Amino acid sequence: MERRFFSNYISKLSVFGTAALMASSFVLSACSSEEQIEASEQKSAAERDANVIYIMLDDTGFADLGSYGSEIQTPVMDELAENGLRYNNAHVPPLCSPSRASLLTGRNAHEVGVGTVTNFDMGPEFPNKRGVINPEAGTIAEVLQENDYNTFAVGKWHLAPTDETTPAGPYDNWPLQKGFDQYYGFIEDSSDQYRPDLTIDNTQIPSPIDEEYHFSEAIVENANRYITNHTSIHPDENFFLYLSFGAQHSPHQVPEEYIDMYDGVYDKGWDEIRKERFEKQKELGIIPEDTKLAPRDEDPLGTIPEDTRLAPRNEGVRAWDELTDQEKKNYIRFQETYAGFLTHTDEQIGKLVENLKRLDQLDNTMIVLLSDNGASSGGNDHGSSSRTLAFNGIGETIDQVEQHYDNFGNDQTGMDYPKGWGQVSNTPFGSYKNSAYEGGSRTPLIIHYPELIEDAGAVRTQYVHVHDITATVLEVLGITPPEELNGVEQMPISGESFMATFSDPEAPGRKTQHFEVSGQRAIYHDGWKAIALHEKGAPFEDDEWALYHVEEDFSELTDLAEKHPDKLEEMKELWHEEAEKYDVFPLTDLFIEGFLSVPEDTVRAKDHFVYYRGMSRLTDSAAAPIINRSYEIKIPIERESGEDGVLLAHGGIEGGYTFYIKDGKLNYEYKLGDQVYQIASDQDVPVGQSVVTYQFDKTGSHEGTGTLYIDDKKVGDVHLKETQPYKVTFEGLDVGKDSAYPVSEEYADLGEFEFMGEVPKVEYILGDDEEFITPTNNQ
């Protein structure tokens, strides 16, 4: 696969014709020529033919695109904006799964059952947070299928309970069962960009081993193939494409030439870059001239001006000038990688646009581009070299981070930038993803559709929400939402079309929108916004609220709660009304602890698991739940002299555990970032049949003793002072081999290191000392 440097790519790219589609086929032959011209210019929505493409970026902040003030080179997305419309008041739920559920269904996330990420199944008591899109909320793909569209999805899905992402399903909530004819991508929340967990249609396939493979490139190649096939065979029919990038979610992984494009750009640091983006945003008209820049995330209470209350956060972002040279060096490289990753993503979108032009499909395709939430603070203070550590809330020291410096962006790290750069991405706002503040919920939104957009390049200021997009598209296409889909009566579309804004800059936007994420609550109404200042674990009724007049206070800096107590009470009451209306109750403020929720009606709610050799790699989310409990793993084997290899592997470079035989010795390793606990047997594994066993006896919270046995004889042990608190790994479980990245460096140069003997099955027997959580409503 040939990769082109960015400069060559730009010089070749010539996109975005602005001519509108001619539309006269529907005109009656009896019409006069004058009537024909008028009819051609005013083609009715009911007779409009259009393809539709949703492009969703991941964890991309409001200020990350060039057309929204960034120094990052995103020429294709900027051209889409120049020939379309940019919205500066577009909002999403500040988490990925709820945003995707809202986008595809045209409804609020809680009312369709996806009030949090689908990794967390909060159980039957929380029907709004089980990770399942209710059948009563059909997707736009299902609706368009009913209207003779071919439908394709490529990329990240993250709309199925992750314990259902097994190679054997259940498939009810996979893309094909939600209205898509074809699918290529990964089903869980994130994946490695070089060796992703891939699914085609309903079949999981092995991760690619091609050294030139990159997920962003592959999903666009597949999208172009789908579109080309469709246009070649069905030129008179339309298609719907959902293109969902893994970028810019961690791991930030991109070929080195894209990182090197930004050499020196970020040497000035995040404070200066943030100021530059802020001024550029004013210059572009993407924010009002009187906007104030939210203060650097220094401290949630102490150093922020008295009239400012930003979302509760942890340790804050230090001033760039206060950082050590070591910190600056590493932080710069993190952001160079992030910027190169986004430019690479833009290049892939360019390939899609080029193909649409080649097929003469660009001008009759409505393209909607947005992000699923604001930028993340998941990399903590110093950034992270490991998604697994970051998701487990385990920070790395700057020395630990620097050990991976030479691997930033490649397949040896699962990196995420420090949160100081996350705040730059969210300029001019405070806070981040998973917050009810604007930094979490306000994102870029670009609409490109020459036939209807008369004011190309303009900025629209109407308040819109992600679930309004599908309502808008259906109006554009003249399609009435069906009352029934697949034999299931449908709930109303709660999104509101903003099609009128395409031609009228003064058209009204959404008047009211509620928010709830991980127990944090907010309500927007008619230019005002109220936010609950929730302390985790406290009763919700004890929350104080902040009040902002966001129509005049773009970046939410001046709290007017004391000045306008009556207005605040009105807003609080409105939040409760909207929450009742859209099934936000019951509430829980759990978030990452949701990994520990194992409801009794799920596949993981048992204490005995048997996995057979030949099973496809099992996703971590569906594997036996061994976190913070005692357990035993038994593996019967049969081997001849010299037959070595992996018996069981769960994880990869970033973390996990593995059993393998090498040079006749039985080995066990448990990896927690750079910390490795290891046992090597004090005797050889016998020739012939035997049973090898690993027993973990919990001695404290996330601590215990691991012991290896061969035929019930102890052959080694180790004390594990710390184990993963929430998630073992982002790689799955293999029997008889290690099929993706190697858990152990001891066999890193041996490929999958498949066991040469017999290993018919692996048996997990779980203890009853687990510390699962039962989500409760602390209202």
Sequence and secondary structure as in RCSB ss.txt:
>XXXX:A:sequence
MERRFFSNYISKLSVFGTAALMASSFVLSACSSEEQIEASEQKSAAERDANVIYIMLDDTGFADLGSYGSEIQTP
VMDELAENGLRYNNAHVPPLCSPSRASLLTGRNAHEVGVGTVTNFDMGPEFPNKRGVINPEAGTIAEVLQENDYN
TFAVGKWHLAPTDETTPAGPYDNWPLQKGFDQYYGFIEDSSDQYRPDLTIDNTQIPSPIDEEYHFSEAIVENANR
YITNHTSIHPDENFFLYLSFGAQHSPHQVPEEYIDMYDGVYDKGWDEIRKERFEKQKELGIIPEDTKLAPRDEDP
LGTIPEDTRLAPRNEGVRAWDELTDQEKKNYIRFQETYAGFLTHTDEQIGKLVENLKRLDQLDNTMIVLLSDNGA
SSGGNDHGSSSRTLAFNGIGETIDQVEQHYDNFGNDQTGMDYPKGWGQVSNTPFGSYKNSAYEGGSRTPLIIHYP
ELIEDAGAVRTQYVHVHDITATVLEVLGITPPEELNGVEQMPISGESFMATFSDPEAPGRKTQHFEVSGQRAIYH
DGWKAIALHEKGAPFEDDEWALYHVEEDFSELTDLAEKHPDKLEEMKELWHEEAEKYDVFPLTDLFIEGFLSVPE
DTVRAKDHFVYYRGMSRLTDSAAAPIINRSYEIKIPIERESGEDGVLLAHGGIEGGYTFYIKDGKLNYEYKLGDQ
VYQIASDQDVPVGQSVVTYQFDKTGSHEGTGTLYIDDKKVGDVHLKETQPYKVTFEGLDVGKDSAYPVSEEYADL
GEFEFMGEVPKVEYILGDDEEFITPTNNQ
>XXXX:A:secstr
     HHHHHHH            TTS TTS HHHHHHHHHT  GGG   EEEEEEESS  TT SGGGT SS  H
HHHHHHHTSEEESSEE  SSHHHHHHHHHHTS HHHHTBSS TT    TT TTBSS   TTS  HHHHHHHTT E
EEEEEE   S GGG STT   TTSGGGGT SEEEEESSS   SSS  EEETTEEE     TT  HHHHHHHHHHH
HHHHHHHH TTS EEEEEE  TTSSS    HHHHHTTTTTTTT HHHHHHHHHHHHHHHTSS TT      SS S
SSSS TT      SS    GGGS HHHHHHHHHHHHHHHHHHHHHHHHHHHHHHHHHHTT STTEEEEEEESS  
  TTTTT BS HHHHHTT    HHHHHTTGGGTTSTT   B  HHHHHHHTTT  S TTSSSHHHHB  EEEE T
TT SSTTEEE   EETHHHHHHHHHHHT    SEETTEE         GGGGT TT     EEEEEETTEEEEEE
TTEEEEEE  TTS GGG EEEEE TTT TT     TTT HHHHHHHHHHHHHHHHHTT  S    SGGGGG   T
TSTT SSEEEEETT   B GGGS   TTS EEEEEEEEE TT  EEEEEEEETTEEEEEEEETTEEEEEEEETTE
EEEEEEEEE  SEEEEEEEEEEEEETTEEEEEEEETTEEEEEEEES   SS S SS EEESS  SS S GGGTTS
TT B SSB  EEEEEE S           
